[in-house]
Amino acid sequence: KFLADGGSPDTCDECIIPQFHRTALHRASLEGHTDILQKLLDSGATVDFSDRLDCTAVHWACRGGHLDAVKLLQDRGADLNLKDKLLSTPLHVATRTGHLDIVEHLIHCGVDINSPDREGDTALHDATRLSRYKIIKMLILHGADMMAKNQAGKTPTDLVQQWQVDTRQALETKEQPQGQTEVPA
């Protein structure tokens, strides 16, 4: 009704939560309402509109675990490498929230797998810290830099706690010597 009455699809939630500056596109992405996303985009919503934290609808779809929403936004021109205020990409968000299907999709779309966030952590650092074993394996198989150091000077392997034996072994057996750039097929 709001759109039918001439309302802007980029109207923010200022009257509800003024500090976040989120649109209906952000909310629909988080909740996976692709029918609403389609209507908003057809009505001219800005696909890469950022909230106050610089999160886009793709960031929110990744957080909510909605691959269909990510694909729809991508089909409508969304940039899958945009960073939020913490310099996190949608790949960081999907990794942190454990959405393997979205991580796989983003990798196959050619996102920067080694993009660092504000702390210098890559998606592999995040997956390791959170013990996301399947995501760790996927990132490694697709060429994640195992020797990338964050701002604290730590590689993903350095982040593994002693009790995370399985994760540590997976990282150590796949670790490549510094300077070697061969990526598995």
Sequence and secondary structure as in RCSB ss.txt:
>XXXX:A:sequence
KFLADGGSPDTCDECIIPQFHRTALHRASLEGHTDILQKLLDSGATVDFSDRLDCTAVHWACRGGHLDAVKLLQD
RGADLNLKDKLLSTPLHVATRTGHLDIVEHLIHCGVDINSPDREGDTALHDATRLSRYKIIKMLILHGADMMAKN
QAGKTPTDLVQQWQVDTRQALETKEQPQGQTEVPA
>XXXX:A:secstr
 TTTTT  TT B TTT TTT  BHHHHHHHHT HHHHHHHHHTT  TT   TT   HHHHHHHHT HHHHHHHHH
TT  TT   TT   HHHHHHHTT HHHHHHHHHTT  TT   TTS  HHHHHHHTT HHHHHHHHHTT  TT   
TTS  HHHH  TT HHHHHHHHHH   TT      
